[in-house]
Amino acid sequence: NNQLRASSIETTGNNIQEMEEQALQNRLVTLREEVTTMQKKVDDMKQRMEHVKSIQRSSSASAILGGGGGGVRSRSTKTTNKQLNRHTCTKDQETLQSNRLQKRFSEWWSHSACPDQVWMDHIDTLFADATSTPTTTSQPQPYLVLDIGCNKGYTSADFLDALSPGTNMNPHTLVTAIRAIAKEDNTKFDRDGGVCNDSKKALNRDRSTVRDVEVHCFEPSPATYEMLKRAHGKLMPKEDGGAKWFIHNKGLHSTNGEMAWHSACAHAVGDELCTIVDEGTSDAITVPVITVDKFLEETYPSSSSELPLVHMLKIDAEGLDPAVLQGSMN
């Protein structure tokens, strides 16, 4: 009987082992299929990106400004009424972008796209074309950037490094400040260097130029807003000229009022759960929202009917991007 029991146990053990090996083989086959599918998606994305780059290169003569390149511009510039060249997508470009967007909705990995922003290398040249020769009667205007959906501030830091590198506000100094704040609070912020490794980006080779730049950072999360204010105090404690960084605990929308946000926004810095929620959601917090037009009217009051020129409007608004544009009609 003992021998029969031992034999039965051995047979059962062998069967279990065979089942486990078969399950492992099946899993490996599934993984290979998933890898093959992902490789096809990556290859397809590379082809699309190459196509987009070829379109950009072919239209660069009209879309990117030539002439004179990147000299230091003082505050003595003014907005002009001249019509700047407007780049409008062709039907082929429109279809390509629409198809790409629709396809990405079904891709699990595309919720945090990390674009290659090589155009920022010469952004000062682009901005300079929107200003005119100074006059003694003109009201000077600095380069104006609105960073909507600021999060941990790395896009703001990118703009300040590109336009006024001598200010020493850049992704490298920002991550140092953010980690110092986390250490002071005996905590660690999730992805403190940015989802796209923003803190490791190469810096502007020019380390001395200082320009008059105003970057407005809009962050609806109260927790992230408080962290940004502390980082501002460490990096730019004095703003007596040159570049300025303004932090606002507001969202941007097509109307002025308030919106409901997930309760995580109140205490978690940069938390992915910090999203817009339906009105009436339990424990939701309310955050003021404002249109771009209204913000400019209140921040830059003027006797003239024209609002100041916004050199760059960056939007990352949790899917509300079209609403932000609707509030920017003026």
Secondary structure as GFF3:
##gff-version 3
##sequence-region A 1 330
A	DSSP	alpha_helix	2	58	.	.	.	ID=ss1
A	DSSP	alpha_helix	60	63	.	.	.	ID=ss2
A	DSSP	alpha_helix	91	104	.	.	.	ID=ss3
A	DSSP	three_ten_helix	108	112	.	.	.	ID=ss4
A	DSSP	three_ten_helix	118	122	.	.	.	ID=ss5
A	DSSP	alpha_helix	123	128	.	.	.	ID=ss6
A	DSSP	beta_strand	143	148	.	.	.	ID=ss7
A	DSSP	alpha_helix	154	163	.	.	.	ID=ss8
A	DSSP	three_ten_helix	165	167	.	.	.	ID=ss9
A	DSSP	alpha_helix	171	184	.	.	.	ID=ss10
A	DSSP	three_ten_helix	198	200	.	.	.	ID=ss11
A	DSSP	beta_strand	213	218	.	.	.	ID=ss12
A	DSSP	alpha_helix	222	235	.	.	.	ID=ss13
A	DSSP	beta_strand	244	248	.	.	.	ID=ss14
A	DSSP	beta_strand	251	252	.	.	.	ID=ss15
A	DSSP	beta_strand	257	261	.	.	.	ID=ss16
A	DSSP	three_ten_helix	263	266	.	.	.	ID=ss17
A	DSSP	beta_strand	285	290	.	.	.	ID=ss18
A	DSSP	alpha_helix	292	299	.	.	.	ID=ss19
A	DSSP	beta_strand	312	315	.	.	.	ID=ss20
A	DSSP	alpha_helix	321	326	.	.	.	ID=ss21
###
